[in-house]
Amino acid sequence: MLPGVTTAAPIRPLSRLDPDLLERARRSLRRRDPALGKVIRDVGPCRMQSHGDPYAALLRSVLFQQLAGAAAKAIERRVKAHFGGRWPRPDALLAATPAQLRSLGLSRQKAATLQGIARAFAEKELSSYRLRRMEDAAVVEAVTTIKGIGEWTAHMLLMFSLRRPDVLPVGDYGVRKGAQLLYRLEDLPKPKELEALGERWRPYRSVAAWYLWRATETITPEG
């Protein structure tokens, strides 16, 4: 049994990013952080898209790790085409041989991680139902017990599938780079430095992170 999956459902309902909450977050962040507020004004409303149910979102996050977007999307298309045009069900993914998965462009390590996810769901150690009802820290604890899944993947799951509003992926290069540009830091902020910086964004750190990604697209070298 994976640690964390037996966590009882919280008494209070878990917040999820919806259009109303996104707009409240945008107004709050503009008011509390003038530097981030400029990016928010330039970019406009937050358009954070959902990456589907937790199982598919985990598969997608692993596939996209350490790959350029175009390369990852090409592999994603090949994987889906091999399994009938969609993400494979756990039993179908487990039935595939390592050679078959590698022929689709997956590395040996990524193929093993994808099958580790499939095994956890097939054996009911994880389920979309449970993950949606677990607190953020419990989600991170549960999914990172799968070999090959780290905190970054867990944070992407929380933000883009479970739609949690207060997640700050402190290890993400794009978020760190956005903070460096926005606050004119000499170096990329270390995770602990970014964590401290992000205290001003609570309880909307997911939305702040999305705008930090956009900051890398909107801030010129001249500022």
C-alpha positions in Angstrom: 0.0 0.0 0.0 1.4 3.4 -0.9 1.8 5.8 2.0 -0.8 8.6 2.1 -3.6 7.0 0.2 -5.6 6.1 3.3 -5.9 9.7 4.3 -9.4 10.5 5.4 -11.4 12.9 3.4 -11.0 16.4 4.9 -13.8 17.9 6.9 -13.8 21.2 5.0 -14.4 21.2 1.2 -11.2 21.5 -0.8 -11.0 24.7 -2.9 -10.7 24.3 -6.7 -9.8 26.9 -9.3 -13.0 27.9 -11.1 -13.6 31.1 -13.1 -14.8 33.0 -10.0 -11.9 32.0 -7.9 -9.4 32.8 -10.7 -10.8 36.3 -11.0 -10.7 36.8 -7.2 -7.1 35.6 -7.2 -6.2 38.0 -10.1 -7.6 41.0 -8.3 -6.0 40.1 -5.0 -2.5 39.5 -6.5 -2.7 42.8 -8.4 -3.4 44.6 -5.2 -0.8 42.9 -3.0 2.1 42.7 -5.4 2.6 45.7 -7.7 5.4 44.0 -9.7 3.3 40.9 -10.4 0.3 43.2 -11.0 2.0 44.7 -14.0 2.4 41.3 -15.6 -1.3 40.5 -14.7 -2.4 43.7 -16.4 -0.3 43.0 -19.5 -1.3 39.4 -19.8 -5.0 39.7 -18.8 -7.2 36.9 -17.3 -5.5 33.7 -16.1 -6.2 31.0 -18.6 -4.9 28.0 -16.7 -6.1 25.0 -18.6 -7.0 21.6 -17.1 -4.9 18.6 -18.0 -7.7 16.1 -17.4 -8.3 13.5 -14.8 -5.4 12.7 -12.3 -4.4 9.4 -13.9 -4.0 11.0 -17.4 -2.4 14.1 -15.9 0.3 12.1 -14.2 1.1 10.2 -17.4 1.3 13.5 -19.3 3.5 15.2 -16.7 6.0 12.3 -16.7 6.1 12.2 -20.5 6.8 16.0 -20.7 9.6 15.9 -18.1 12.9 17.3 -19.4 11.7 17.5 -23.0 11.1 20.5 -25.2 7.4 21.0 -25.9 7.4 20.0 -29.5 9.3 16.7 -28.8 7.0 15.8 -25.9 3.9 16.5 -28.0 5.2 14.3 -30.8 5.8 11.4 -28.4 2.4 12.1 -26.8 0.7 11.7 -30.3 2.6 8.4 -30.9 1.6 7.0 -27.5 -2.0 7.9 -27.9 -2.1 6.6 -31.5 -0.7 3.3 -30.4 -3.4 2.9 -27.8 -6.4 3.8 -30.0 -6.1 7.6 -29.9 -6.2 8.2 -26.1 -4.2 7.7 -23.0 -4.0 3.9 -22.3 -6.0 2.4 -19.4 -3.8 1.0 -16.7 -4.3 -2.6 -17.8 -3.4 -1.8 -21.4 -0.3 0.1 -20.3 0.8 -2.7 -18.1 0.4 -5.2 -20.9 2.8 -3.2 -23.2 6.3 -4.5 -23.3 9.3 -2.2 -22.6 10.3 -2.6 -26.2 6.9 -1.4 -27.5 7.0 1.7 -25.2 10.6 2.5 -26.2 9.6 2.3 -29.9 7.1 5.1 -29.2 10.0 7.4 -28.1 9.9 6.8 -24.4 13.1 6.4 -22.5 13.6 3.2 -20.4 13.1 5.2 -17.2 10.0 7.0 -18.4 8.4 3.8 -19.6 9.0 2.3 -16.2 7.5 5.3 -14.4 4.4 5.3 -16.6 3.9 1.6 -15.9 4.5 2.3 -12.2 1.6 4.8 -12.3 -0.6 2.3 -14.2 0.2 -0.4 -11.5 -0.7 2.0 -8.7 -4.1 2.7 -10.2 -4.7 -0.9 -11.4 -4.1 -2.2 -7.8 -6.2 0.6 -6.3 -3.3 2.1 -4.4 -4.2 5.4 -6.1 -7.5 6.5 -7.6 -8.7 9.7 -9.1 -11.6 9.7 -6.5 -9.2 9.6 -3.6 -6.7 12.1 -5.0 -9.5 14.6 -5.5 -10.4 14.4 -1.8 -6.9 14.4 -0.3 -5.1 17.5 1.1 -2.3 18.9 -1.0 0.5 17.5 1.2 -1.1 14.0 1.2 -1.3 14.1 -2.6 2.4 14.9 -2.8 3.3 12.2 -0.4 1.2 9.6 -2.2 2.3 10.1 -5.8 6.0 10.6 -5.0 6.2 7.1 -3.7 6.1 5.9 -7.3 9.6 5.6 -8.6 10.4 8.4 -11.1 7.8 10.8 -9.7 9.1 13.8 -7.8 7.7 16.9 -6.2 7.5 18.8 -9.6 5.2 16.2 -11.1 3.1 16.2 -7.9 2.8 20.0 -8.1 1.7 19.9 -11.8 -0.9 17.3 -10.8 -2.2 19.6 -8.0 -2.3 22.7 -10.2 -3.5 21.4 -13.6 -5.7 18.4 -12.8 -6.8 18.8 -9.2 -7.0 22.6 -9.7 -5.7 23.5 -6.3 -5.3 27.3 -5.9 -2.3 27.5 -3.5 0.5 25.5 -5.0 4.0 27.0 -5.7 6.3 24.7 -7.7 9.5 26.1 -6.2 11.7 23.7 -8.3 10.2 24.7 -11.6 12.8 26.5 -13.8 10.1 28.7 -15.5 8.7 29.9 -12.3 12.1 30.6 -10.8 13.1 32.4 -14.0 10.0 34.5 -14.0 10.7 35.6 -10.4 14.3 36.5 -11.3 13.1 38.7 -14.2 10.2 40.2 -12.4 12.1 41.2 -9.2 15.4 41.8 -11.0 17.3 39.3 -9.0 21.0 38.6 -9.8 20.5 34.8 -9.8 17.7 32.4 -10.1 16.1 32.2 -6.6 16.7 29.0 -4.8 13.6 27.0 -3.8 13.6 28.3 -0.2 14.0 31.9 -1.4 11.1 31.5 -3.8 9.1 29.9 -1.0 9.7 33.0 1.2 8.9 35.4 -1.7 5.7 33.5 -2.4 4.3 34.1 1.1 2.7 37.3 -0.2 0.7 35.4 -2.8 -1.1 33.0 -0.4 -3.7 31.6 -0.9 -3.4 32.0 -4.7 0.2 30.8 -5.3 -1.0 28.6 -8.2 -2.2 31.7 -10.1 0.9 33.6 -9.2 3.0 30.8 -10.6 1.0 30.9 -13.9 1.8 34.6 -14.2 5.4 34.0 -13.4 5.5 31.6 -16.4 4.0 34.4 -18.5 6.6 36.9 -17.2 9.3 35.0 -19.0 7.4 35.7 -22.2 6.5 39.4 -21.6 9.6 40.9 -19.9 12.3 42.0 -22.3 16.0 42.0 -21.4 15.7 45.8 -21.1 12.9 45.4 -18.6 
